[in-house]
Structures are given as structure tokens and as C-alpha cells.
Amino acid sequence: MKFKLKRKLALIFTSVLLCTSFSACTGGNSADKGSSDKQKSITFGTNQFPTNLDPASEWNGWFVSMFGAGETLVKLNKNMQIESLLSDSWKRVDDLTWKFHIRKGVKFDNGKAVTAQAVKASLERTLKMNPRTREILLIDSMTADGQDITIKTKSSSEAFLSNMADSSAIIVDSSAPADTFAKAPVCTGPFKVKSYTPNSNVVVEKNKDYWGDKAKVDKATFKYIKDDNTRAMALQSGEIDVAQNVSSNNMPLFKDKSKYNIDKITSLRIIMSYENLNNEFLKDPAVRKAISLAVDKDTYAKTLLKNSAVPAVGPFPESLPYGNKNLIGYKYDKAAAAKLLSDAGYKDTDGDGILEKNGKKVELNLAFYTTRSELPIIAQAIQANLKEIGIGTKLQSYEDVSQVLKSGNFDLCLYSVNTATSGDPQSFLEVYFKTDGTANYGKYSNSKVDSLIDKLKTEKDTKERSNIAIQVQQKLLEDNSNLFLVTPMLNLVSKNTVSGVTMYPVDYYLLNNKVSIK
């Protein structure tokens, strides 16, 4: 009897061991895969795409930051205030000197330590490659010592610290092979680039060696879907999880809050038109003023763009202390515009509806690009408005107008640009409106404007800086240097399974370590 009982107990014990072992090898592991080991992936549909992924090239740092791969020494929060990033502390030694301490333990995504010397080499590379970065940072010399980097500027610059948050100042491992920068730059962000397919997609994956909190998703794909309707359909069908800048026409498709999240914000962008002052007609102040009076900005913003933009006065939005509310601009007045031209000697002698002067018809080329859905709409509206006052326009559509602007092969050119990437007016005014500004493609020049902009380099008082910026803008309006049309709203539409995706006033922040998907 005892023998049989012992035998039964042994069999039961053996069975328990076998079950436990089997569970450990199979059932338990399966459960883990169903939870912690399951790869989390998210897909974005974007209407803009970089020419390559080298942060030092053109505006490509914008995308490297947006994709969660690139980081700068400091960053801007949602209130446009400076916060630490790769640098955990800094101080201004004197008017020309700044000292930054680089966080200990930070690594590039190839495992190399980020030292002050690595930061110095990265910034030197960018300064050599990018004229805009040279212009906004004004760096004269840099000295590296352990984790401390000391930067001296060529002149006093009150905007220096906030300009260090500009995406062109992303820190890369400059010692990486030269052929890697365009397709897979070695950076420090919560994600690292896995692949880049030109005009198609970028795939990033979690950087497991990231110095901060690790990313909540394992992989993110950014698909270039420039057509608004196609991008909206891709979100509806589930092909993508997040869509950038859904057009006003398609927003009603996503009103169901049980399925979609919508985040909207008034941008810091301006949609403006360059005016090429080398053009024989645009050299005439009367023509430029007539154009400013003839464009119906209220209708553009409220009707054509269905309240997805607000009418602009100057380049900066009303939300900024030096923005629109402080300026005297132009109201739509077709009759006044026509009278200006008539008084300046422009006549329609052959009755075809187009004015002439000195035997030449007043006809202008209007260039625009198609990757921002509002630009073709505005281009057609400007064409119609100018026709009403006797100015003919020929529309020229491009995928990218950067070469058009650099070549000067335009009369008018629509452009959407972020005007306050650092929260400070100085760099935008310098780059776009100073006589030698690198983005002053219309060749506007005014010594008074140059002098006022130079004052921003040394003025420390915040209120006075705003006052100077207001004076500059008012002079731009008086001279009709450019057409300032509308300030667009920015939006992100995501499936309700997505969390942590939010809009920032500067739109080069998007994917970060807080973004997640169920």
C-alpha cells in the first residue's frame, strides 16, 4: 500500500515538473512575446521630404530632428523657452563668450562618447557647409576641454543661445565615413536612422543606447505622400497612423473623436511672396504697393483655406510680442490699387486687360511649389486678383523652388517659412531682409533696415528688442519688400491608438521618446 502511494506521489511530482518545464519553455515565452517582446511600429505620412539626411546640408536638419534622430545642445519647449538637451548647463562668460557643459554618458548611436571635442568638430563641419548657420551663430572660435566647450562669437549676439536650438546645429559624429551622412547620419537622439529611400521613405529604429528615457516604439516609418487626398486616404485605410498637415478640405473626414485625434496650433510660419526687385516693373514702388492693395488676404485665409490660416500683416504672427498686432498694414482695396497704377502712367492701350508702360506689358511670372497644399490655391487667387488691376501673371509650378530662388529666375515666388525658429526675431530678419542676407532672394536693400537689425545684436532688453523688430517690419511694409499673405495653422491627425504626438510652435519637433502606439 505504501509502495503504491509513493509511486503515485512520484508520478504526480514528475508530472508537475514536466508541466512547469514545458510552461517555462513554451507557454511563458509565448506570453512574453505577446506583450513585452512584440515590436511596436508607427507610420507617419508627411507632405515634405528632405533632399538627403545630412543635418548640415540646406534645411535637412529640420527632418533629422523631426524623425527623432538628431539633437542640439539646447532645445525649445512649447512655450518657446530654452531647455537643456545635450548640454545640461551653460553660462555666458562675457558679451562674446559662452561655455556649455556636455552631459556625461551621452553616446552617438554608434557607441562613441559625445565629448566637447566631438561637439566642436560637428559644429565646425556645419559652419563650413551651411551659410545660414554661419549667419545666425556668428561663431568665431571654439575650445574643447573634456566635457566643456567654450564658444566665442564674432560680435555680441543676444539671440545666440536660442539660435543654438536651430536644427542645423544638430550634433553628429563628424568622424563617421563621409558617405554615411546623406543616408544615415550618426546622431544622439532616441531613434537612429535605419534606411533612407529618396523621395519615398525614411525608417528609424529605437536607439537602445539613448542617454535619456528609451523610446516607447521600436520603429517609425515616415512615408512621403505629398498629395493631400492620398495622405488622408492612407490614414483612413490604416496605411499610416499619423498624417501631417491634413488639408482643410479633408479635415471633416476625421471628426469622429472615437477614431481620431486632432492636434492644431497656430504656426510661426508666414506664407509670403518674394518680389524680385531686379524686375523692371517691381522696381517701381507704385507697382509693389498696388500689388499689396490688390491681394485679398482675408478671402485667402477664411474662404479659400477654410479658416485653416489667418490673414497676415507682417512676417510674424500675432501671438509673438513683436507680431502683427503692432503693425499698420494694407487692406484689400482694388480701386486704390488701380488708381496707383494709373497715376504712375500704366495704361491698357490695346484693350486686352493688361496694362502697359513704355511699350511693355506688365506681366509677371509667379513661382510656387506644390508640397504645401495651400500654395497652389493662393497662387491662383493672386493671379485672379492681379488680373483685376491689369497685371498679368503666369503661374510656374515646381516641386521645390530653392534653385529657382537662388538663380533669381522669378518675378514673384510664394514661400512658406518658419519666422521664429528660436522665438527671437533677429535671425529671421537678418537672413531674409538684410542687404546681404543669405535668403534675401528678392535683393531688397535699405540701410535703415540694416542698421536696425544690427542693433538686435547688442540690445539686451527684451521689450526694446521687440520694439526694434516692430520698426523693421513697419519699414518693410512701407517699402513693400515682400508680400506677407497668411499665417497657416498646423495640424496632426492620428489614429486613437497613438499617444504622445503633439504639435510644437516650431515644426521640427515631432517624433520623440514619449510617442507610443497600442
Secondary structure, DSSP 8 states (H G I E B T S, - for coil): -HHHHHHHHHHHHHHHHHHHHHIIIIIHHHHHHHTTTS--EEEEEES---S-S-TTSTTTHHHHHHTT----SEEE-TTS-EEESSEEEEEEEETTEEEEEE-TT-B-TTS-B--HHHHHHHHHHHHHH-HHHHHHH-EEEEEEETTEEEEEESS--TTHHHHTTSGGG----TTS-GGGTTT-----SSEEEEEEETTTEEEEEE-TT-SSS--S-SEEEEEE--SHHHHHHHHHHTS-SEEES--TTTGGGG--TTTEEEEEEE-SEEEEEEE-TTSTTTTSHHHHHHHHHH--HHHIIIIITTTSEEE-SSSS-TTSTTSGGG-------HHHHHHHHHHTT-B-SSSSS--EETTEE-EEEEEEESSSTHHHHHHHHHHHHHHHTT-EEEEEEES--HHHHHHT--SEEEEEEES-TTS-SHHHHHHHHSTT-TT-TT----HHHHHHHHHTTT---HHHHHHHHHHHHHHHHHHT-EEEEEEEEEEEEEETTEES----SSTT----TT-EE-
